[in-house]
Amino acid sequence: MDVFEITGPTRLEGTIKVNGSKNASLPIMAATILAPGQSTIKNVPQLSDISVCSELLTALGCKVNRDNNGDISIDSTVVDNPVGDYEIVRKMRASICVLGPLLARCGKAMVSMPGGCAIGYRPVDIHLRGLRELGAQIRIDNGYIVAEAPKGLVGKEIFLGGPFGSTVLGTANLLMAATLAKGITVIESAACEPEVTDLANCLRKMGAKIKGTGSPRLVIKGVRQLKPVEYSVIPDRIEAGTFMAAAAITAGQLHIENGRLDDLMAVVDVLRNIGVTVDKNNNGCVVVRTEPVRTAQITTQPYPGFPTDLQAQFMALLSLAQGNSVVIEKVFPDRFMHVAELSRMAADLRKEGSTVIVSGVEKLKAAPVMASDLRASAALVLAALAAEGTTVISRVYHIDRGYEQIEQKLNPVGAKIVRTNA
Ligand code: EPZ
């Protein structure tokens, strides 16, 4: 298993490029099931989660290839095994987003229920509630969601809000299912994340009739069939946000190519308030910190609020602020595996329920730490860049799920990261 040895403190300076979005690629790859034939998805990052998604589509009957340009071609002419096997789904919860497309295309689907997750309790009850509203018969059997709609799905007005607001993949599942349903579906309290908008834009290019993209009210007029597509996914705003925090925590200066500020306004607002300069330029943005980090209060919320997927990285940043900051997690109330690990690096953190009081320290100190989930591990990398000494991060496979060869991106701009196989 790979580990990272990261020596700090370092100052990052230079240009770093953001890849295509993992969280847009996954539902868009699943959407190709809806249109028999060959689709080509471009700008898809090389990540282990994408490989798992390819493995899943292949198990369903699709032919999946990645060509030399990195484009993924998916031939969904044949989808003769609508089963999301536990052995695949347990590797990636997002596999759930084949449920809607399989139901719409095949009239039946059997997808393993996703299991436990390091970031907390993550049910899929809203997905199932929504699909039942479209007329699917759904039961849980032997750990599998067994869903049937032999006569096809029928459009309906559906409220998709949950205890923590909207659901991203729940919206994706219902949106995809509704494209081939009879009549009109209205999704109220739909998620508005840029990844959902990207999926809707891709579906429209396939011939779907969707209104209200980017808003919490989506109106979908079902069509008889969709056509294969060639589509390029949006840049990864969470990767961009992670690099912004990296520039800030190291008092550096980074030009972040493909870093779209419009997708990150809540994040940019926090950065500017804590004394970091963030400027848009023709192909991304420039992030510079020269002043001491000021304190902030961060509350994670569904888009356009502050993304929960940047909570850990910004907690690491605020651990160097001059004074007390507050971080409140409103999307995944238990998403705090990084707190104990950052504390091992001499951060001064006090957790109470879903709130962490971050008391700024003079400096962070290197220590052996353990990655627990994707974004928590990104926070440990950032902390290690600023910490004094050499930090050893184990279980790096968590990082590889969402960041393509992160050390090969950060080392050219001044980081000292060595990947070794423990
Ligand atoms: C997506 O997960 C992202 N994953 C997550 O990113 C991200 O953290 C999350 O959205 C929130 O932005 C992908 O896109 C692949 P939700 P998703 O359904 O769709 C509750 C990363 O780091 N809920 O929007 O699974 C749920 O428990 C990952 O890249 C229900 O109660 O998240 C949570 O508290 C981690 N019932 C809240 O809603 C449901 O049926 C939001 O979850 C569904 C969700």
Boltz pocket constraint, residues with backbone or C-beta under 6 A from the ligand:
constraints:
  - pocket:
      binder: B
      contacts: [[A, 22], [A, 23], [A, 24], [A, 26], [A, 94], [A, 121], [A, 122], [A, 123], [A, 124], [A, 125], [A, 126], [A, 127], [A, 128], [A, 162], [A, 163], [A, 164], [A, 165], [A, 166], [A, 167], [A, 168], [A, 169], [A, 170], [A, 191], [A, 195], [A, 308], [A, 309], [A, 330], [A, 331], [A, 332], [A, 333], [A, 374], [A, 375], [A, 402]]
      max_distance: 6.0
